[in-house]
């Protein structure tokens, strides 16, 4: 399931508008930070968010590849030796993803309870309306 959803997300990335793609968004935020009148705090935050999303997707990719490897390595005798290593990598990245989710949810709750981004959860649910 994860590999399928990740494959869909990669395909979605290829067909969405250029200004919404991950790499151009990172390049745009770097260009914004180079401007003399840029809000450095906001620009750094935006850049950090985009880079963290990129690492999150890379972690999901590693998780999907190692999971598929473990699922299908039993059928190939030469790959059984690598199954333990794949399992260890899979376990580490599972905790990376769980940690990301917990931190992300905590940040969303803090934003919701704060004054600046109050209503962020209902905006996500209702599409910003």
N, CA, C and O of each residue as an XYZ file, in Angstrom:
516
protein
N       0.826     -1.197      0.000
C       0.000      0.000      0.000
C       0.871      1.262      0.000
O       0.640      2.204     -0.758
N       1.880      1.245      0.878
C       2.751      2.417      0.956
C       3.472      2.653     -0.369
O       3.568      3.788     -0.836
N       3.972      1.586     -0.966
C       4.666      1.715     -2.249
C       3.717      2.244     -3.324
O       4.121      3.055     -4.158
N       2.480      1.800     -3.312
C       1.494      2.277     -4.283
C       1.182      3.747     -4.090
O       1.146      4.506     -5.059
N       0.956      4.158     -2.851
C       0.676      5.573     -2.573
C       1.880      6.452     -2.904
O       1.733      7.558     -3.425
N       3.066      5.946     -2.593
C       4.268      6.705     -2.900
C       4.462      6.819     -4.409
O       4.846      7.877     -4.906
N       4.202      5.750     -5.132
C       4.266      5.804     -6.589
C       3.285      6.817     -7.150
O       3.616      7.558     -8.075
N       2.079      6.855     -6.594
C       1.081      7.852     -7.019
C       1.582      9.259     -6.728
O       1.410     10.156     -7.552
N       2.198      9.464     -5.572
C       2.701     10.797     -5.206
C       3.817     11.239     -6.153
O       3.896     12.411     -6.519
N       4.679     10.297     -6.548
C       5.747     10.631     -7.485
C       5.151     10.993     -8.843
O       5.591     11.957     -9.468
N       4.164     10.242     -9.304
C       3.491     10.579    -10.562
C       2.791     11.932    -10.463
O       2.824     12.728    -11.402
N       2.164     12.181     -9.331
C       1.488     13.465     -9.111
C       2.495     14.613     -9.186
O       2.197     15.675     -9.732
N       3.676     14.392     -8.638
C       4.737     15.408     -8.663
C       5.140     15.740    -10.104
O       5.444     16.892    -10.414
N       5.142     14.752    -10.964
C       5.553     14.966    -12.356
C       4.548     15.801    -13.144
O       4.925     16.504    -14.082
N       3.271     15.728    -12.769
C       2.225     16.383    -13.557
C       1.625     17.630    -12.927
O       0.750     18.251    -13.531
N       2.056     18.012    -11.752
C       1.497     19.228    -11.159
C       2.236     20.454    -11.683
O       3.324     20.325    -12.244
N       1.661     21.639    -11.507
C       2.303     22.863    -12.006
C       3.702     23.045    -11.419
O       3.970     22.642    -10.287
N       4.583     23.653    -12.200
C       5.990     23.778    -11.817
C       6.166     24.511    -10.484
O       7.036     24.153     -9.690
N       5.361     25.516    -10.241
C       5.526     26.280     -8.998
C       5.095     25.497     -7.759
O       5.340     25.942     -6.638
N       4.457     24.337     -7.942
C       4.033     23.533     -6.802
C       4.916     22.302     -6.592
O       4.707     21.550     -5.640
N       5.893     22.089     -7.462
C       6.783     20.938     -7.321
C       7.790     21.193     -6.204
O       8.078     22.343     -5.869
N       8.318     20.127     -5.636
C       9.173     20.233     -4.458
C      10.499     20.926     -4.768
O      10.854     21.886     -4.084
N      11.230     20.475     -5.764
C      12.545     21.048     -6.054
C      12.441     22.522     -6.476
O      13.202     23.341     -5.960
N      11.528     22.895     -7.396
C      11.399     24.329     -7.699
C      11.004     25.163     -6.477
O      11.415     26.317     -6.358
N      10.213     24.591     -5.574
C       9.833     25.331     -4.359
C      11.064     25.598     -3.490
O      11.192     26.673     -2.905
N      11.965     24.623     -3.408
C      13.204     24.816     -2.649
C      14.068     25.881     -3.324
O      14.627     26.749     -2.654
N      14.174     25.810     -4.650
C      14.962     26.810     -5.382
C      14.365     28.208     -5.215
O      15.101     29.181     -5.053
N      13.040     28.311     -5.254
C      12.386     29.609     -5.075
C      12.634     30.180     -3.683
O      12.840     31.383     -3.528
N      12.613     29.313     -2.675
C      12.849     29.806     -1.320
C      14.300     30.242     -1.142
O      14.571     31.201     -0.419
N      15.235     29.550     -1.792
C      16.634     29.993     -1.745
C      16.797     31.342     -2.446
O      17.514     32.218     -1.963
N      16.130     31.499     -3.580
C      16.186     32.776     -4.303
C      15.568     33.894     -3.468
O      16.062     35.022     -3.466
N      14.484     33.576     -2.757
C      13.837     34.567     -1.905
C      14.788     35.021     -0.791
O      14.856     36.207     -0.469
N      15.512     34.073     -0.211
C      16.424     34.415      0.882
C      17.582     35.301      0.414
O      18.152     36.045      1.213
N      17.929     35.227     -0.861
C      19.029     36.041     -1.397
C      18.613     37.489     -1.648
O      19.468     38.349     -1.862
N      17.326     37.762     -1.624
C      16.853     39.128     -1.863
C      17.182     40.001     -0.651
O      17.073     39.543      0.487
N      17.577     41.239     -0.881
C      17.975     42.100      0.241
C      16.830     42.442      1.197
O      17.069     42.640      2.389
N      15.611     42.515      0.707
C      14.480     42.881      1.582
C      13.672     41.671      2.031
O      12.513     41.813      2.420
N      14.268     40.489      1.981
C      13.547     39.258      2.338
C      13.388     39.141      3.854
O      14.257     39.549      4.625
N      12.271     38.581      4.244
C      12.036     38.247      5.645
C      12.786     36.942      5.918
O      12.309     35.861      5.572
N      13.956     37.051      6.537
C      14.842     35.894      6.705
C      14.191     34.789      7.532
O      14.329     33.610      7.206
N      13.494     35.154      8.584
C      12.881     34.144      9.448
C      11.829     33.345      8.687
O      11.804     32.116      8.756
N      10.974     34.036      7.971
C       9.924     33.374      7.205
C      10.518     32.549      6.065
O      10.063     31.435      5.805
N      11.528     33.088      5.384
C      12.160     32.381      4.278
C      12.866     31.120      4.740
O      12.779     30.085      4.078
N      13.563     31.189      5.864
C      14.252     30.012      6.407
C      13.245     28.956      6.847
O      13.463     27.760      6.651
N      12.147     29.403      7.440
C      11.113     28.461      7.862
C      10.537     27.730      6.656
O      10.391     26.508      6.681
N      10.212     28.467      5.606
C       9.650     27.870      4.401
C      10.639     26.880      3.783
O      10.250     25.785      3.376
N      11.917     27.263      3.712
C      12.950     26.381      3.164
C      13.093     25.130      4.011
O      13.181     24.026      3.472
N      13.118     25.284      5.324
C      13.247     24.129      6.218
C      12.069     23.180      6.064
O      12.259     21.964      6.050
N      10.868     23.706      5.948
C       9.677     22.873      5.766
C       9.784     22.062      4.481
O       9.493     20.866      4.477
N      10.195     22.697      3.398
C      10.319     21.995      2.109
C      11.399     20.912      2.161
O      11.213     19.827      1.611
N      12.514     21.197      2.812
C      13.583     20.203      2.916
C      13.145     19.038      3.790
O      13.467     17.887      3.492
N      12.416     19.320      4.864
C      11.915     18.242      5.724
C      10.919     17.376      4.964
O      10.932     16.154      5.116
N      10.056     17.982      4.149
C       9.145     17.187      3.317
C       9.926     16.276      2.372
O       9.563     15.117      2.173
N      10.994     16.807      1.798
C      11.813     16.012      0.889
C      12.427     14.819      1.628
O      12.411     13.700      1.115
N      12.960     15.050      2.815
C      13.515     13.952      3.608
C      12.436     12.965      4.032
O      12.688     11.762      4.101
N      11.246     13.460      4.315
C      10.143     12.569      4.670
C       9.811     11.632      3.504
O       9.631     10.430      3.699
N       9.732     12.187      2.300
C       9.453     11.345      1.138
C      10.590     10.371      0.865
O      10.344      9.245      0.430
N      11.828     10.782      1.112
C      12.949      9.851      0.963
C      12.865      8.728      2.001
O      13.163      7.573      1.696
N      12.463      9.068      3.216
C      12.287      8.043      4.246
C      11.169      7.079      3.854
O      11.296      5.871      4.057
N      10.087      7.596      3.301
C       9.010      6.723      2.832
C       9.488      5.833      1.690
O       9.096      4.669      1.607
N      10.331      6.369      0.811
C      10.867      5.575     -0.295
C      11.737      4.430      0.234
O      11.612      3.292     -0.218
N      12.608      4.734      1.184
C      13.440      3.683      1.784
C      12.554      2.645      2.467
O      12.797      1.445      2.343
N      11.544      3.095      3.175
C      10.621      2.191      3.866
C       9.918      1.277      2.870
O       9.809      0.073      3.104
N       9.445      1.831      1.773
C       8.740      1.031      0.769
C       9.681      0.040      0.086
O       9.321     -1.120     -0.114
N      10.880      0.490     -0.270
C      11.829     -0.398     -0.951
C      12.259     -1.538     -0.039
O      12.286     -2.690     -0.470
N      12.594     -1.243      1.200
C      13.015     -2.321      2.104
C      11.850     -3.252      2.426
O      12.049     -4.458      2.574
N      10.649     -2.714      2.536
C       9.479     -3.571      2.776
C       9.216     -4.507      1.615
O       8.960     -5.694      1.813
N       9.279     -3.975      0.398
C       9.104     -4.826     -0.779
C      10.233     -5.840     -0.897
O      10.007     -6.986     -1.285
N      11.437     -5.422     -0.566
C      12.578     -6.340     -0.607
C      12.349     -7.504      0.348
O      12.557     -8.661     -0.015
N      11.917     -7.193      1.577
C      11.687     -8.267      2.551
C      10.548     -9.171      2.113
O      10.590    -10.380      2.343
N       9.537     -8.598      1.487
C       8.386     -9.399      1.060
C       8.751    -10.363     -0.058
O       8.233    -11.478     -0.109
N       9.637     -9.945     -0.952
C       9.937    -10.767     -2.125
C      11.313    -11.416     -2.099
O      11.650    -12.153     -3.026
N      12.121    -11.169     -1.071
C      13.461    -11.760     -1.031
C      13.433    -13.249     -0.735
O      14.412    -13.944     -1.007
N      12.345    -13.754     -0.189
C      12.246    -15.189      0.086
C      12.256    -16.010     -1.200
O      12.654    -17.175     -1.194
N      11.821    -15.406     -2.295
C      11.741    -16.118     -3.557
C      13.084    -16.239     -4.269
O      13.227    -17.053     -5.181
N      14.066    -15.440     -3.866
C      15.381    -15.448     -4.511
C      16.421    -15.888     -3.473
O      16.676    -15.165     -2.511
N      17.021    -17.068     -3.663
C      17.942    -17.607     -2.642
C      19.124    -16.685     -2.318
O      19.531    -16.612     -1.158
N      19.677    -15.993     -3.287
C      20.844    -15.140     -3.041
C      20.506    -13.893     -2.234
O      21.402    -13.271     -1.662
N      19.249    -13.522     -2.178
C      18.853    -12.313     -1.452
C      18.512    -12.571      0.012
O      18.361    -11.623      0.784
N      18.392    -13.817      0.401
C      18.036    -14.126      1.793
C      19.087    -13.608      2.771
O      18.761    -13.274      3.910
N      20.351    -13.539      2.333
C      21.424    -13.056      3.213
C      21.255    -11.571      3.550
O      21.683    -11.129      4.617
N      20.645    -10.811      2.665
C      20.470     -9.370      2.882
C      19.175     -9.025      3.614
O      18.938     -7.864      3.949
N      18.354    -10.011      3.857
C      17.052     -9.764      4.480
C      17.191     -9.137      5.866
O      16.431     -8.232      6.213
N      18.161     -9.610      6.666
C      18.349     -9.070      8.013
C      18.761     -7.593      7.958
O      18.273     -6.779      8.741
N      19.657     -7.256      7.031
C      20.072     -5.858      6.874
C      18.899     -4.990      6.440
O      18.712     -3.888      6.955
N      18.111     -5.488      5.493
C      16.930     -4.745      5.040
C      15.946     -4.560      6.185
O      15.325     -3.504      6.305
N      15.800     -5.568      7.019
C      14.894     -5.479      8.162
C      15.370     -4.416      9.155
O      14.564     -3.655      9.690
N      16.679     -4.369      9.397
C      17.222     -3.346     10.304
C      16.989     -1.941      9.756
O      16.572     -1.046     10.491
N      17.258     -1.749      8.466
C      17.039     -0.443      7.835
C      15.562     -0.081      7.888
O      15.205      1.065      8.162
N      14.708     -1.061      7.625
C      13.264     -0.857      7.650
C      12.812     -0.394      9.043
O      11.985      0.510      9.164
N      13.354     -1.014     10.079
C      12.985     -0.659     11.454
C      13.428      0.753     11.809
O      12.675      1.499     12.436
N      14.640      1.128     11.416
C      15.134      2.472     11.713
C      14.251      3.519     11.038
O      13.865      4.508     11.661
N      13.936      3.298      9.773
C      13.132      4.289      9.054
C      11.681      4.297      9.519
O      10.992      5.308      9.381
N      11.211      3.182     10.068
C       9.881      3.183     10.666
C       9.844      4.192     11.820
O       8.887      4.954     11.957
N      10.894      4.187     12.645
C      10.944      5.117     13.770
C      11.151      6.547     13.307
O      10.653      7.476     13.943
N      11.876      6.744     12.213
C      12.028      8.088     11.648
C      10.658      8.628     11.238
O      10.326      9.779     11.523
N       9.870      7.795     10.571
C       8.547      8.217     10.098
C       7.599      8.453     11.273
O       6.847      9.428     11.276
N       7.632      7.572     12.264
C       6.773      7.758     13.440
C       7.148      9.043     14.176
O       6.268      9.786     14.612
N       8.446      9.310     14.317
C       8.899     10.536     14.972
C       8.432     11.762     14.202
O       7.974     12.737     14.799
N       8.545     11.718     12.882
C       8.083     12.831     12.050
C       6.586     13.078     12.266
O       6.157     14.221     12.423
N       5.806     12.011     12.271
C       4.356     12.154     12.425
C       4.009     12.768     13.782
O       3.158     13.654     13.868
N       4.670     12.295     14.839
C       4.394     12.828     16.183
C       4.775     14.308     16.268
O       4.013     15.114     16.803
N       5.948     14.667     15.744
C       6.379     16.066     15.769
C       5.445     16.926     14.921
O       5.095     18.041     15.307
N       5.043     16.397     13.759
C       4.146     17.139     12.871
C       2.793     17.396     13.544
O       2.285     18.517     13.517
N       2.225     16.370     14.137
C       0.943     16.540     14.828
C       1.069     17.498     16.006
O       0.176     18.307     16.254
N       2.187     17.403     16.732
C       2.423     18.333     17.836
C       2.508     19.770     17.347
O       1.961     20.675     17.976
N       3.189     19.982     16.234
C       3.285     21.322     15.664
C       1.948     21.861     15.207
O       1.648     23.042     15.388
N       1.146     20.995     14.616
C      -0.187     21.412     14.173
C      -1.046     21.792     15.380
O      -1.762     22.793     15.346
N      -0.972     20.996     16.440
C      -1.751     21.317     17.646
C      -1.272     22.612     18.289
O      -2.087     23.418     18.737
N       0.050     22.821     18.340
C       0.561     24.082     18.893
C       0.114     25.273     18.049
O      -0.234     26.325     18.584
N       0.124     25.103     16.737
C      -0.331     26.189     15.858
C      -1.815     26.464     16.075
O      -2.247     27.617     16.089
N      -2.578     25.408     16.240
C      -4.022     25.563     16.448
C      -4.316     26.277     17.767
O      -5.223     27.104     17.850
N      -3.544     25.948     18.781
C      -3.774     26.544     20.095
C      -3.182     27.948     20.217
O      -3.548     28.698     21.121
N      -2.278     28.301     19.322
C      -1.675     29.634     19.343
C      -2.607     30.667     18.721
O      -3.721     30.347     18.306
N      -2.142     31.895     18.664
C      -2.968     32.982     18.139
C      -2.739     33.223     16.653
O      -3.666     33.607     15.939
N      -1.515     33.001     16.179
C      -1.183     33.370     14.802
C      -1.862     32.463     13.778
O      -2.348     32.951     12.758
N      -1.904     31.165     14.026
C      -2.449     30.214     13.051
C      -3.732     29.548     13.552
O      -4.036     28.423     13.156
N      -4.463     30.208     14.391
C      -5.697     29.645     14.939
C      -6.639     29.266     13.798
O      -6.842     30.049     12.870
N      -7.207     28.076     13.868
C      -8.115     27.601     12.836
C      -7.425     26.829     11.723
O      -8.046     26.538     10.701
N      -6.143     26.490     11.903
C      -5.395     25.795     10.857
C      -5.970     24.401     10.587
O      -5.971     23.950      9.442
N      -6.451     23.722     11.611
C      -7.008     22.377     11.418
C      -8.310     22.458     10.652
O      -8.519     21.676      9.723
N      -9.186     23.368     11.004
C     -10.440     23.485     10.263
C     -10.185     23.972      8.844
O     -10.932     23.614      7.934
N      -9.137     24.789      8.629
C      -8.782     25.185      7.268
C      -8.321     23.987      6.444
O      -8.639     23.889      5.258
N      -7.568     23.067      7.071
C      -7.140     21.864      6.354
C      -8.326     20.993      5.997
O      -8.382     20.441      4.898
N      -9.268     20.864      6.901
C     -10.419     20.010      6.682
C     -11.370     20.628      5.653
O     -11.887     19.930      4.781
N     -11.594     21.927      5.760
C     -12.565     22.612      4.898
C     -11.948     23.256      3.668
O     -12.652     23.935      2.921
N     -10.654     23.066      3.434
C     -10.023     23.644      2.264
C      -9.754     25.130      2.379
O      -9.705     25.826      1.364
N      -9.580     25.630      3.585
C      -9.244     27.035      3.770
C     -10.418     27.980      3.786
O     -10.245     29.196      3.693
N     -11.589     27.444      3.901
C     -12.790     28.311      3.887
C     -13.367     28.452      5.282
O     -14.372     29.139      5.468
